[in-house]
Amino acid sequence: MARSWMDARQDDLEERFRAVRALSEALAAPLSDADATVQSMPDASPAKWHLAHSSWFFETFVLRDHVPGYRPFDPRYAYLFNSYYEAEGARHARPLRGMLTRPTLADVRAYRAHVDAALIDALGMLPQAGRALVTLGLHHEQQHQELLLTDLLHLFSLNPLEPALFNAPSAAPVDLPGALHWIEGREGLVEIGEDGRTGFAFDCEGPRHKAVLRPHALAHRAITNDEWIAFIEDGGYSHAAHWLSDGWAWVQTEGVEAPLYWKQGEQGWTRFGLDGRQPLNPAAPVTHVSLFEADAYASWAGARLPTEAEWESAAQNVAAISGNQLDGPACPRPIAAADGTNLTQMFGDVWEWTGSAYRPHPGFHAAAGAVGEYNGKFMSGQFVLKGGSCATPRGHVRASYRNFFYPHQRWQFTGLRLAKDL
């Protein structure tokens, strides 16, 4: 019988807990209290809030519900750091998270230490349901580690000083990867979705089910900055022909002329990243593009975006721990020379937009209680992205993993791979 995420087991749970929590602290280590407090837009959250909310999750769903006698660090935090859980009651408004000058970053770190000590002390006594929630909380925190970095990137991009969070990695010159090659995908009935037997999965990744694929092919790699420049120079942002109606309205209203964080100067194109403002690497995968932009590029290129089923079916035999994921400064990198006979960059570098709406898999049922609000209630108006990015903690994603954002959003490390019908 297939297991759900509620039944997931982790033999080295304490070791994993310590490692995940330590990574969050390491990512936030360079930040001042001001860095960690400011909110750059309603879609983003302050770094301090990410650190506190991930602790709130453990305190609320594990310590409060499964550890008799546990006393919260500060009862007021239940209101401050609830994100969207209606079952947990009222909460501080999301667009106003940047107004929380108190608690300080030091207070939040003390909160994390309190939760860590209490949870580690209780691990050996937790029932299986509690241990499963710890596992869920760790994967939840990994999501917030990526959000912490991308939200800081957006915040720092609004500072005229354009500060760097990390030192720029040394980069050896890399040749452009050459023309796209097309890899034929499976055809007919395929199985996609997670059944729980291979390890942890979020509830929205299942149940496993059959999908029908028509003859198609996927590009062997992601689209590069150099290829995107060709789209710009051909008037890609100036002509409506390749744009969805909503996308064209967005381009005109927002004045979009290039991917987010790009600038053009006398020396050519530059991009802003967590390593500051740097010359654009033409061989690196394009990133920080919306679904609208990705779809327009695909139309301009005479192709389309892959469906979720096409992408997932192709990725099932690719090692999900491969690729450029969060091991150091988060930055998409060019691929090494490839002959085009195999799919590359399926995991890491950039989240790849699909043309599939984020809707439930057949037979999906949200879990009971507040944690059932984790994914299911967001299955409206958003699109699926696959594969993880350079800011995704290694080991977090898998072929069935479903990221999702609205079609205009692009502050994440989002890019694209082309598909075509055969």
Secondary structure, 3 states (H helix, E strand, C coil): CCCCHHHCCCCCHHHHHHHHHHHHHHHHCCCCHHHHHCCCCCCCCCHHHHHHHHHHHHHHHHHHHHCCCCCCCCCCHHHHCCCCCHHHCCCCCHHHHHHCCCCCHHHHHHHHHHHHHHHHHHHHHCCHHHHHHHHHHHHHHHHHHHHHHHHHHHHHHCCCCCCCCCCCCCCCCCCCCCCCCEEECCCEEEEECCCCCCCCCCHHHCCCEEEEECCEEEECCCCEHHHHHHHHHCCCCCCHHHCCHHHHHHHHHHCCCCCCCEEEECCEEEEEECCEEEECCCCCECCCCCHHHHHHHHHHCCCECCCHHHHHHHHCCCCCCCCCCECCCCCCCCCCCCCCCCCCCCCCCCEEEEEEECCCCCCCCCCCCHHHHCCHHHCCCCEEEECCCCCCECCCCCCCCCEEECCCCCCCCEECCCEEEC
